[in-house]
Each structure stands twice: as structure tokens, then as C-alpha cells.
């Protein structure tokens, strides 16, 4: 009997959990910007206008918190300066260093114009904000798609899925923060939010089906890589089955009819489910894919530290988001938007 021993090396992860937090927050920020820009053109008193305060809150909080996660993922905040001192236009990361400040500035300006109740200026800013948000979605998706050594990343379906799951997260975040805004959930247009979430969920299912069909026809190497991982590694088999089950439960929450007296707890469950799906997708994309061997037979051994580069860092980012949310909601309670105060 011959025994063959397989040695699996331990490699440092190139993308730390900070990257998961950054792509989670920037995905929500960019897609909430697109949604807020659309909502800004709603008629006064309409469902779109009533959804706008929660979406603006999400936009302001995440657009500020996301760059903090990015600076932390660079390991040395001073590295950010090198993008400006030594620009490399052929690098998506370098381009992002110029695109991100523009987006953050427009997001904060949009929030300020909404608070000042300047409809004409708000709609003009909405157009610029939407264009900037699209540039952020392109740059963040392209950062991963250009890595040819990772078939699971090197596909146009990844940026699309990042954008669609980010929009689910934006909708979930808006539903979550609405309960802490002055109007609360009493005036929140849940049916409109659910309709948008249903369209997004349909788009996700359609993208998955197209990816699978193209993969079966041999036109999508990422699909072949996913099938191989499913066949070779039990952990990936469990992850895929868990993802399918979780996705089915999320679809059930989004599509099931809500009674007229649906309580806040049902909205909270839906919000947390959408946010969890957004975050877990990014965790699998970044942390799990990095454990896939480029060479060899076994998964790379990569542990998560408890310090600032791991669990503590992730908790710290969520703490930052909570602190920013507390500040924004306090300002809205203490200094309501001018039109609301005049009313």
C-alpha cells in the first residue's frame, strides 16, 4: 500500500479582511448613489421622495466610511499619497485614487443639497453623482477582473454581481436606518423598496443563468473553475450549497407578500438578510478565492488574525459606521431639513 502525503503551503493573504469591508461599503455607497439620484427626480410626497431621506443617510455614512477601510487595507496610509505623486494611469487602483475623492465630494454635496432643500441643484448634482457612482463600480470591479491568474475573478460577471449585490445591500441599509430617522418607519415606502429589490433579485438570477449557460458551452472559464472547486473540495461544496440555500431564503423574504400590518421586526429581518448576503458574497470572493491554489493540490492555509488586520479591524469598521450613523441621525433630529422645519 502506497501512502502519498500532500503538503499544503501557508501563504499570506494579499487582500486582508479590510478589503472585504471596503468593497462592502463602497458597493453600498455607489449603488445608494444611483438609487438616490433616481429618487431625487420623484414628485414631492411620492414614494420615491419618501424613500430619499433613508437613502441619503446611507449614502453619506458609507461614502465616508468606505475610504477609511481602503486606507487601512493599504497597510500604510501614506501609500495613498504615492498614487498622486506617482500616477500610473494604466492601473485601475491608481485611477481609483482619483475617482474616489470626486465621488465622496459629490456624495456629501448631494446630501447637503438635500438637507438645504434645493430641488433644482439637487437634481443637477444627481446626474453628476450617478456618473461618478458608475465610475466607482467600474473601477472596483475592474480591479479584480484584471487578475488573470484567478479565473473566478477574471470574468465580466464579477463586476456585475458586485454591483447588483451592492444594490441589495443599499436597499437593506436604507430599510435598516429608516427606523432611526425622525419620520421612522411610519412613512417609509416599503412596497417601493421591495419592488426595487425584486427587480435586483431577478437580475441576479438572470446573470447566474447566463453565466452557467456560457460556462456549459465552454465560453466562461470562471464557471469551469467553480465546477472544479465544487468537485475537488468539500469546503467549496458546502459553501456553494449554503449559498444556494441562503439565496433561496433571501428570495423568499423579498418576494413573499407582506400583510398590511407587517411589523418592524419583519422589515428588520429583510434588511439584515440583504446586508448579510452582500457581505458574505464579498467574503467568499476575496478571502475564500485567495485560498484556491494556483499550483498544487490542496487549499492554501490562511488564518484570520484577531488583531487590527483581522477580526478587530472588521469590528472597528462596523463601529465607525455606527458612530457616523449616530452623528447623521442626531443632526437630522437636532437640525431638520429646512423645508421640514418650516412646515
N, C-alpha and C positions, 0 to 999 in steps of 0.2 A: 504494500500500500504506500503510495507516494503522497506526502503532505507538502503542499505548496503554501508558503506564507506570503501574504501580501502586506507590504509596508506602506502605510498612508502618511505622507508628509504633513506637517503642520505649517501653514502659511499665514502670514499676517494679512488680514483683510484690507484691501486697497480702499474700499468705501466703508467707513465706520457707520455705526447707527446714527450719527449726526446726519448723514446723507439721507437716511430714511425720513428723519424729522423735516429736513429741508424740503425734500421733494413732496412730502405730505402737505406741508404748509404752503409752499409756492404753488402746488397744484390747486389747492383750495382758493388761494388768493387770485390766481389768474382766471379761474373759471367763475369765481364770485364776481370778478370784474366784468366778465362777459355778461353774466346774468344781471348785474346791477345796471350796466349800460342799456340792456334791453328794457329793464323795468323803469328806467328813467323816462322813457317815452310813453309810459302809461298815463291815462287820463287821471286827474285828481279824484281821489275817492275810489278808484278802481282797485281790483285785486292786485294788480301789478304795483300800484302806488303803495298799497298797504304792506306788500312784501319787501319793499325797498329798504325801510329802516333796518330790518334784521340783516339784509344782505350787505348794506353799507357797513354795519358793525363788523360783520365777518371780514369784509374786505380790508378795513382799516387795521384790525387786530392782526390778521395773518400777513398782510403786506409789511408790517413792521417786524413781526416775529421771525418770518422766514429768513431774512438776511442774517440775523443773529446765528441761526443754525448753520448757514453757509460759512460764515466766518469761523465758527467752531470746527467745521469739517475740514477747513484748510489747515488746521493744526496750529498755524501761526497767523494771527490776524494781520500781521504785516505783509503776508504774502499777497493780500488783496491789492496792496499798493503796486506790486510788480505788474499787475495787469494793465495799469495805466502808464507806468514808467517804461515798460517794455511790451507794447501791444503786439499781439500775433493774430491778425485778422483771420487766418486760416483755422484757428482754434475756436470751437464753439464755447469753451469755457471763457476764453478771452472776450469773445463777443458778448457773452452774458454779463461780464463785468460792466459793460456799457449799457446794456439793455435793462438790467435790473434797477439801477438808480432812477432811470426815467420812469419805469413802471411804478416804483414806490412813490415818487413825487406826484405822478398823476393820480394814484390811488388816494393819497392824502388830500390832494386838491379836490378831487371828486367828493370825498367825504365832507370837506369844508364847505363846498358849494351847496351840498345837500342840506347841511346844518343851517346855512345862511338863507336857504330857500331862494335860490337864484335859478329858476327853471331854464331860462334860455342858455345861460352859461353852463348849467349842469349838463344839458343835452349836447352842447358843443364839446365839453370835456368828456362826455360818454363816448363819443366817436373816437377821440384820441386814446382814451383808456382801453377801448376794445381792441384797437390796432396794437397797442403796447402789450396787452394781455396775450394776443395771438403770438407775438414775437417771443414772449416768455415760454409759451407752450412749445413752440418750435425749438427754441434753444435748449430747453431742459430735455426734451425728447431726443433731439439730435445728439446730445452729449453721450447718451447711451447707445443710440443706433449706430454710431460710427465705430464702435468697438467690434471689429470683425472677428476677433478671437472668441467672442461669445455669441453663438448662433441665436440664443434666446433673447439677446439684446439687439442683434443686428437685423432688425426687421421693422418695417414701417408700421406694423401693427402695435408695436410697443408705445410710440408716442400717442397713437390714437387711444389706446387703452388708458394711458396715464391721464389724458385729457378727460375722457369720459368718467373714469373713476374719481378724478378730481372734482368733477361737477357733482357727482353723487355726494362727495364729502362736503362741498359748498352748501348743497341743499340741506344736508343733515346738520351742518353747523348753524345755518340760519334758523332751522326749527329748534335747535337747542338754545341758542342765545335769545330767541324771541321772548322766552319766559322771564328774562331779566331786564327787558326794556320797559319803559314807562307804560306802554299800552298792553304789555303782557300778551297772553295767548288769546284773550277775548276777541281781539280784532285781527288775529292772524289768519291769512287766507290759506288754510291747509289744503283745500281742494286744488288750488292752483299749483302749490308746491308738489303735490302728489302727481298731478298731470305731467309736470316737467320731469319728475323722477321716473315716471313710467316711460316717457319718450327716451330718456337716457338709458334706462334698462333695456329697452328694445334695441337701441343702437349697440349696446354691449353684446347682446345675444347675436345680433346680425354680424358684428365684427368677428366674434368667435366662430360662427358658422363659416364665414368666408375664409378665415384662417385655416380651419380644418379641411375645407374642400380643396383649397390651393395646396395644402400640405399633402393631402392624399394623392393629388395629381403630380406631386414632386416639384412644385413651384415655391415652396416655403420651407427652407432648411430649418427654421426655428421649430416648426411642427415636428419634423423628424427628430430633432434633438429632444423635444418634450416626450415623444413616444419612447425614445431610447431610455430616458431617465425613468419613465414610468415602469418600463420592463426590467431595468437593471437594479434599481434602488428602492427598497421598501419604504424609506422615508419619503421619497418623492411620490410613491404610490399613495401613501396615506395623506400627503399634502394635497394631491390632486383630488382625491375622493372627498377630503374635508372641504376643499374649495368649492367643489360642485354642490355639496350639501349646504354649505353656507350661502352660496349664491342662490340656491333654490329657496332657502328660508327668507333671504332678503327680498327676492321677487314676490314671495307670498305676502310679506309685510307691505310692499309697495302697491301691490295690485288688489289686495283684499279690500272689499268695501268697508268703510268706517261708518258706524252708526252716527246719527246726528248728535248724540250725547257723548261722543268719544271723549274720554278724559285725557288729562295732561300726561298720564303715565303711558298711554298708547303712543302719543307723539314723541315722548322721551325714548321709548323703545325703538321707534323707527329712526330717530335721529342718531342714536348710538349705533344702531346696526349699519347705517350708511357710512358713518365715520369709521367704524371698525373695518368695514370692507375696504375702504380707501387706504387705510393704514396697513392692513395685512397684505394687500396686493403689493405695496411698495416694499414691505419687509421681505417677501418672497423674491421679488425682482432683484433687490440689492443683496441681501445677506445670504439667502439660500442659493442663488445662482453663483455667487462667488465661491461656494463650496464645491461646485461641479468641477471635476478635474479636467484641465486642458490636456494633460497627459497622465496616463496611469489608469488604474482600475478602481480605486476607491475614492470616496468623497474626501475632500480636504478637511482637516481638523481645524476648526476656527471657533474659538470660545469668545464669549461676550464678557467683558470685564464689568465689575461692579462700580468702577470709578467714573470719572468725567468722560471717558471715551466710550462708555457703555450705558449701563442702567441709570446711573446717577445723571448722566448727560441728558438722556431721554426724559427722565422725570423733571429735570430742570427746565427743559423746553416747554413742557406742558405747564409747569409752574409760571413761566414767563407769559404764556398765552392767558392763563387765568388772571394774572396780575394786570395785563393790558385790558382784558375784558372788564375787569373791575373798574379800571380808570375810565374807560369809554362809557360804560353804563352809568357811572357816577356823574360824569359830565352831562350826559343826556338827562338825568334826573334833576341835577342842580341847575343846569342851563339848557332848558328845552330849545329845540329849533325855533327860530324867531316866529314863524307863522303859527306854530302850535302855541307858543306863549301868548301871542296876540289874541288867539281865539279864546 
